[in-house]
Amino acid sequence: MGLGEKKEILTRYISQGLPSRRAFQIAGITKHQYYYRPKQGKRGRKPTQYVLKTEGDNLVEVENTEIVQEMKKIKSDPDLDYGYHKMNRHLQLGG
């Protein structure tokens, strides 16, 4: 039985006078699942086209493609086995 069917049953129980807390227990769902309404539109942040990079005392806009090339150069060295966090820190420190 899917969540939609459970919600229909729960609505029927509540309309017949059963307390909602008891109806949630019988249906086996939480009140958060029952009242949840999905948001419209795309989820998450929009992707950026550039990154702010510090050069001396100035912030400079650098395109993502340049950062990707720098990451590929770092990854090409077999001695560097960087995961996300180490790569991020390496790029922040100026490589």
C-alpha positions as CSV (number, residue, x, y, z in Angstrom):
1,M,0.0,0.0,0.0
2,G,1.5,3.3,-1.1
3,L,1.6,6.6,0.8
4,G,-1.2,8.1,-1.2
5,E,-3.6,5.2,-0.3
6,K,-2.6,5.5,3.3
7,K,-3.4,9.3,3.2
8,E,-6.8,8.6,1.7
9,I,-7.6,6.0,4.5
10,L,-6.3,8.4,7.1
11,T,-8.5,11.3,5.8
12,R,-11.5,8.9,5.9
13,Y,-10.8,8.0,9.5
14,I,-10.4,11.6,10.6
15,S,-13.6,12.7,8.8
16,Q,-15.5,10.0,10.7
17,G,-14.4,11.5,14.0
18,L,-11.3,9.4,14.9
19,P,-8.6,11.6,16.6
20,S,-5.8,12.3,14.2
21,R,-3.1,11.0,16.5
22,R,-4.8,7.6,16.6
23,A,-5.5,7.6,12.8
24,F,-1.8,8.2,12.2
25,Q,-0.9,5.2,14.4
26,I,-3.4,3.0,12.5
27,A,-2.2,4.1,9.1
28,G,1.4,3.7,10.1
29,I,2.5,7.2,8.9
30,T,3.7,10.3,10.7
31,K,1.9,13.6,10.7
32,H,4.9,15.0,8.7
33,Q,4.3,12.5,5.9
34,Y,0.6,13.3,5.9
35,Y,0.9,17.1,5.7
36,Y,4.0,17.3,3.4
37,R,3.5,19.2,0.2
38,P,6.3,19.1,-2.4
39,K,7.6,22.5,-3.5
40,Q,7.3,23.6,-7.1
41,G,10.3,24.2,-9.5
42,K,13.8,22.9,-9.5
43,R,15.5,22.0,-6.3
44,G,18.9,23.4,-5.2
45,R,21.1,26.3,-6.1
46,K,21.7,27.3,-9.7
47,P,25.1,26.3,-11.0
48,T,27.7,29.1,-11.2
49,Q,29.8,30.0,-14.2
50,Y,32.7,31.4,-12.2
51,V,34.5,31.1,-8.8
52,L,36.0,33.9,-6.7
53,K,39.8,33.3,-6.3
54,T,42.2,35.3,-4.1
55,E,45.2,36.7,-5.9
56,G,47.3,38.8,-3.5
57,D,44.8,41.1,-1.8
58,N,42.3,41.0,-4.7
59,L,39.4,38.8,-5.4
60,V,39.3,37.7,-9.1
61,E,36.5,35.9,-11.0
62,V,37.9,32.7,-12.5
63,E,35.8,30.5,-14.9
64,N,34.9,27.0,-13.7
65,T,36.7,25.5,-16.7
66,E,40.0,26.9,-15.4
67,I,39.4,25.4,-12.0
68,V,38.5,22.0,-13.6
69,Q,41.8,22.1,-15.6
70,E,43.7,22.9,-12.4
71,M,42.0,19.9,-10.7
72,K,42.9,17.6,-13.6
73,K,46.5,18.7,-13.4
74,I,46.6,17.9,-9.7
75,K,44.9,14.5,-10.3
76,S,47.4,13.6,-13.0
77,D,50.1,13.4,-10.3
78,P,50.0,9.7,-9.1
79,D,51.4,10.7,-5.7
80,L,48.5,13.0,-4.9
81,D,45.4,11.0,-3.9
82,Y,43.1,13.8,-3.0
83,G,39.4,13.4,-2.1
84,Y,36.9,16.2,-2.0
85,H,38.1,17.9,1.2
86,K,41.8,17.7,0.5
87,M,41.3,19.0,-3.1
88,N,39.2,21.8,-1.8
89,R,41.8,22.8,0.7
90,H,44.6,22.5,-1.8
91,L,42.7,24.8,-4.2
92,Q,42.0,27.3,-1.4
93,L,45.7,27.4,-0.4
94,G,46.7,28.2,-4.0
95,G,47.8,24.8,-5.2
